[in-house]
Amino acid sequence: MHSDQLEQMAHGAGFIAALDQSGGSSASTLAHYGIPSTAYSNDAEMFTLMHQMRTRIITNPAFTGDRIIATILFEDTIDRSIGGMDAAAYVWEKKHVVPFVKVDKGLAPEAHGVRLMNPMPGLDALLAKAIAKGVFGTKMRSFIHLADPTGIAAIVEQQFEIALRIRASGLMPILEPEVDIHSPDKGAAEAVLQRLLLEYVERLRPGEQVMLKLTLPEQDDLYAPLVGHPHVLRVAALSGGYTQQEATTRLARNHGVIGSFSRALLEGLRYTQSEPEFTSVLQRSVAQVYAASIT
């Protein structure tokens, strides 16, 4: 694990740019960007358009390690190049932004109010590829809709089981058990999740660390016991469908938690914007998320 990257993730002031839109979310992301589904006819064309969008963001002068300490990329992205370099190498060497890669393969059908991760039969090969390309860590997402203790326990168990495999490979895992912002019992689900995360974190061996990416909670500072915990390198928050204003307002109230936004970060960016217009919108977004992340 790169010591400079570890130092930046542990102590850097700033946030994580989540640019890991997959097959399930790319169409919506492109539509918000101003590219309709009629502009492409298959997944390969869609992923190429997504890579062009990500490249425009990553190569923009607003995208630097001064305020963006890390970025999460899609597997397709680390297989491609930016500026004539492997994408992950470009992100770190040219922008001083730490690269992560999304490793989950989507969500299983809902049971007990949650959606576990699908099986990941190619995980070891993906981890080996990520290491070879200089990636620092991984991210994997599950989804919690209801405050069902059985379902949430299954989510946390699965997340930690796979996280330990990832950690053993030499990569830093980000666990993302997302709580639905529209859940009818969101606060109750978060209380159950916080208790279970703390239980599992306490079981880690000396020196073992993970990262957490969590929905902005109903109770401010709910995750304070995890922030600064010796087994937790960093706690980040996802925007989960909140607007940029709502997401940053909530983030600022959760001290020590940094942003890891996708939709809320990319809000207002359009395919048709000139480079000065695009840069202006992105700079404003970066400044707003950064300010909320250093509270």
C-alpha positions in Angstrom: 0.0 0.0 0.0 1.5 3.4 -1.1 2.5 5.3 2.0 1.8 8.7 0.5 -1.7 7.5 -0.4 -2.3 6.1 3.1 -1.2 9.4 4.6 -3.5 11.4 2.3 -6.5 9.2 3.1 -5.8 9.2 6.8 -5.2 12.9 7.3 -5.9 14.8 4.0 -8.5 17.7 4.2 -11.1 17.2 1.5 -13.5 14.7 0.1 -13.9 11.6 -2.2 -15.3 12.1 -5.7 -17.5 9.1 -6.5 -17.2 8.6 -10.2 -18.0 4.9 -10.2 -21.4 4.9 -12.0 -22.0 1.4 -13.3 -24.4 -0.2 -15.8 -27.3 0.5 -13.5 -26.7 4.2 -13.0 -24.8 5.4 -16.1 -27.9 6.0 -18.1 -29.4 8.3 -15.5 -26.0 10.1 -15.0 -25.7 10.7 -18.7 -29.3 12.0 -18.9 -28.6 14.5 -16.2 -25.5 15.5 -18.1 -27.6 16.1 -21.2 -27.0 12.9 -23.2 -30.3 11.0 -23.8 -30.5 7.3 -24.1 -31.1 7.7 -27.8 -27.5 8.8 -28.2 -26.2 5.2 -27.7 -27.5 1.8 -28.8 -25.7 -0.6 -26.4 -23.7 -0.7 -23.1 -20.4 -0.4 -24.9 -21.4 2.9 -26.4 -22.9 4.0 -23.1 -19.6 3.2 -21.2 -17.6 5.1 -23.8 -19.7 8.2 -23.3 -19.4 7.8 -19.5 -15.6 7.6 -19.9 -15.6 10.8 -21.9 -17.6 12.5 -19.2 -15.3 11.2 -16.4 -12.3 12.2 -18.4 -13.6 15.7 -18.8 -14.1 15.9 -15.0 -10.8 14.4 -14.0 -8.7 16.5 -16.4 -10.5 19.7 -15.4 -8.4 22.2 -13.4 -11.0 22.0 -10.6 -10.2 18.4 -10.0 -7.0 18.2 -7.9 -5.8 16.7 -4.7 -5.9 20.0 -2.9 -9.6 19.4 -2.1 -10.4 16.1 -3.7 -8.3 13.5 -1.7 -9.6 10.5 -3.5 -11.9 9.2 -6.3 -13.8 6.0 -6.8 -13.7 4.6 -10.3 -15.7 2.0 -12.2 -13.8 -1.1 -13.3 -14.3 -0.1 -16.9 -12.4 3.2 -16.1 -9.3 1.5 -14.8 -9.2 -0.6 -18.0 -9.0 2.7 -20.0 -6.6 5.5 -20.3 -6.7 9.3 -19.6 -4.1 11.6 -21.1 -2.2 8.6 -22.6 -1.8 7.0 -19.2 -3.7 4.3 -17.3 -6.6 6.0 -15.7 -5.6 5.2 -12.1 -2.0 6.3 -12.7 -3.2 9.5 -14.2 -5.4 10.3 -11.3 -2.6 9.8 -8.8 0.5 11.0 -10.7 -1.0 14.0 -12.4 -3.8 15.0 -10.0 -2.5 13.6 -6.6 -5.9 12.1 -6.1 -6.0 8.6 -4.5 -7.7 6.0 -6.8 -10.3 3.4 -5.6 -12.3 1.0 -7.7 -15.9 -0.3 -7.3 -15.8 -4.1 -6.9 -19.4 -5.1 -6.3 -21.5 -6.6 -9.1 -24.8 -5.0 -8.2 -27.6 -6.0 -5.8 -29.5 -9.1 -5.1 -33.4 -9.0 -4.8 -34.7 -7.5 -1.6 -35.2 -9.8 1.4 -35.7 -8.8 5.0 -35.9 -5.2 3.9 -32.4 -5.1 2.4 -30.5 -6.0 -0.8 -27.3 -7.9 -0.3 -24.5 -7.8 -2.9 -24.6 -10.2 -5.7 -21.9 -12.9 -5.7 -18.4 -11.7 -6.9 -16.8 -14.7 -8.5 -14.1 -12.6 -10.2 -13.1 -10.6 -7.1 -9.6 -12.0 -6.7 -8.8 -11.3 -10.4 -10.1 -7.8 -10.1 -8.1 -7.2 -6.9 -5.0 -8.4 -8.6 -5.6 -6.1 -11.5 -6.3 -3.1 -9.2 -3.0 -3.7 -7.4 -1.1 -3.9 -10.7 -2.6 -0.6 -11.8 -1.7 1.2 -8.6 -5.2 1.4 -7.1 -5.3 2.1 -3.3 -8.6 0.6 -2.3 -12.1 -0.7 -3.2 -15.7 0.1 -2.6 -18.7 -2.1 -2.4 -22.4 -1.1 -2.0 -25.3 -2.8 -0.3 -28.8 -1.3 0.2 -31.0 -1.0 3.3 -34.6 -0.1 2.9 -36.2 -1.1 6.2 -35.1 -1.3 9.8 -35.2 -5.1 9.9 -32.4 -6.3 12.3 -32.1 -9.6 10.5 -31.6 -8.0 7.1 -29.2 -5.3 8.4 -27.1 -7.9 10.3 -26.8 -9.9 7.0 -25.6 -6.7 5.2 -23.0 -6.0 7.8 -21.8 -9.6 8.0 -21.4 -9.8 4.2 -19.7 -6.4 4.0 -17.1 -7.3 6.6 -16.5 -10.8 5.3 -15.6 -9.5 1.8 -13.7 -6.5 3.3 -11.3 -8.8 5.2 -10.6 -10.6 1.9 -9.9 -7.3 0.3 -7.7 -6.1 3.2 -5.7 -9.4 3.0 -4.9 -8.6 -0.6 -3.3 -5.3 0.4 -6.1 -3.0 -0.6 -8.2 -0.7 1.6 -11.9 -1.6 1.5 -14.6 1.0 1.7 -17.8 -0.6 3.1 -21.0 1.0 1.8 -24.2 -0.2 3.5 -26.4 2.5 2.1 -29.6 3.4 3.9 -32.4 4.5 1.5 -33.1 8.2 2.1 -36.8 7.5 1.4 -37.0 4.6 3.9 -40.1 5.0 6.2 -38.0 4.2 9.2 -34.6 5.6 8.1 -33.6 6.8 11.6 -34.3 3.4 13.1 -32.4 1.6 10.4 -29.4 3.8 10.9 -29.4 3.2 14.7 -29.3 -0.6 14.1 -26.6 -0.2 11.4 -24.4 2.0 13.7 -24.6 -0.5 16.5 -23.7 -3.4 14.3 -20.9 -1.6 12.5 -19.3 -0.7 15.9 -19.6 -4.3 17.0 -17.8 -5.6 13.9 -15.2 -2.8 13.9 -14.3 -3.8 17.5 -13.6 -7.3 16.4 -10.9 -6.3 13.9 -7.3 -7.3 14.8 -4.7 -4.8 15.9 -3.6 -2.8 12.9 -6.5 -3.7 10.7 -8.5 -0.8 9.3 -11.4 -0.3 7.0 -13.2 2.7 5.6 -17.0 3.3 5.8 -19.3 5.1 3.4 -22.7 5.8 5.0 -25.9 7.6 4.2 -26.1 11.1 5.8 -28.0 10.2 9.0 -31.2 11.6 10.6 -29.4 12.0 13.9 -26.4 14.4 13.6 -23.1 12.8 14.6 -24.7 9.4 14.8 -21.5 7.9 13.5 -19.2 9.9 15.8 -18.0 6.6 17.6 -16.7 5.4 14.3 -15.0 8.6 13.3 -11.4 8.5 14.6 -11.8 4.9 15.7 -8.4 3.1 15.5 -9.9 0.5 13.2 -11.6 3.0 10.8 -9.3 5.0 8.5 -12.0 7.4 7.5 -15.8 7.8 7.5 -17.4 9.2 4.3 -20.9 10.1 3.5 -22.9 9.4 0.3 -25.4 11.9 -1.1 -28.0 9.1 -1.9 -30.2 11.3 -4.0 -30.2 14.4 -1.8 -29.6 17.7 -3.7 -26.2 19.2 -3.4 -27.6 21.9 -1.0 -29.3 19.3 1.3 -26.3 16.9 1.1 -23.7 19.5 2.1 -25.9 21.0 4.8 -26.4 17.6 6.4 -22.7 16.7 5.9 -21.5 19.9 7.7 -23.5 18.8 10.8 -21.7 15.5 10.9 -18.3 16.4 12.3 -15.3 14.5 11.1 -17.2 12.8 8.2 -16.1 13.7 4.7 -18.2 13.7 1.5 -18.1 10.9 -1.1 -20.7 12.3 -3.4 -21.7 11.4 -7.0 -25.0 13.0 -8.0 -24.6 15.9 -5.6 -21.1 16.6 -6.8 -22.0 16.4 -10.5 -25.1 18.6 -10.2 -25.4 21.2 -12.9 -22.7 19.8 -15.2 -23.9 19.6 -18.8 -22.5 18.1 -22.0 -23.2 21.3 -23.9 -21.3 23.7 -21.5 -18.2 25.4 -22.7 -15.1 24.6 -20.8 -15.2 27.9 -18.8 -18.8 27.2 -17.9 -18.1 23.6 -17.0 -15.1 24.6 -14.9 -17.1 27.3 -13.1 -19.9 24.8 -12.1 -17.4 22.1 -11.0 -15.3 24.6 -9.0 -18.4 25.8 -7.1 -19.5 22.2 -6.4 -16.0 21.2 -5.3 -15.8 24.3 -3.0 -19.2 23.5 -1.4 -18.5 19.8 -0.8 -15.0 20.6 0.5 -16.3 23.2 3.0 -18.8 20.7 4.3 -16.2 18.0 4.6 -13.8 19.9 6.9 -16.2 20.6 9.7 
